[in-house]
Amino acid sequence: MPRILAVLVALGVAELVTIAAATSRAPRPAPEFTVIPIAQAPAELRPAIEIADGVFAEIRKAHLTEITRAVASGGPGGAITVCHQSSAAVIERVKREKGFDVGRTSDRLRNPTNVPKPWAAEIVRKYARGTAASVDGFYVNLGDRVGVIRPVEEAAICAGCHGPADRLEPRVHKELKERYPADHATGFKTGEIRGWLWAEVPIQK
């Protein structure tokens, strides 16, 4: 009898181990985030959202200034290098100065490192190919931080690098192939959401 009990106990333990192993391998559900339009943000989150908007304005201004200068002097082909270097430099500088995370993303990426944050992924997916004028922006309460995201509109000056692929200059195609072999950031129409600026700002106490 003791031997039978020992066998049963061993089988039971083995089954539990098998179940535990299977459970650990099972994919965990993605975390759910409550996405709320910025217009509905409560007063206590407004200061953090205003900080994010100030950062976005700074990035947009610096980027547009550099792109306008590059297109005027070297055409769309020259703008790709500036776009790649200046935007990244501005964002990194802002991160250092402000002490919080900020970046850009899109449903059609040029730089594969710019994948959406988990809290922003559904927003980016849902509004893909939408018009920027129809979307204001959203926030997500992340506990000690607030995630803020605003759309970036495809402007006419950007068409030389982000417009329909069959209309891009040969030099642009060459630069994209060399710099971004897995590029997906073409085919945008003026006024369309080309991407998003996002920030994770500490909630002001």
Buried (B, 14 or more C-beta within 10 A) or exposed (E): EEEEEEEEEEEEEEEEEEEEEEEEEEEEEEEEBEBBEBEEBEEEBBBBBBBBBEBBEBBBEBBEEBBEBBBEEBBBBBBBEBBBEBBBEBBEEBBEEBEBBBBBBBBBBBBEEBBBBEBBBBBBEEBEEBBBEEBEBBBBBBEEBBBBBBBBBBBEBBBBBBBEEEEBEEBBBEBBEEBBEEBEBBBBEBBBBBBBBBBBBBBEE
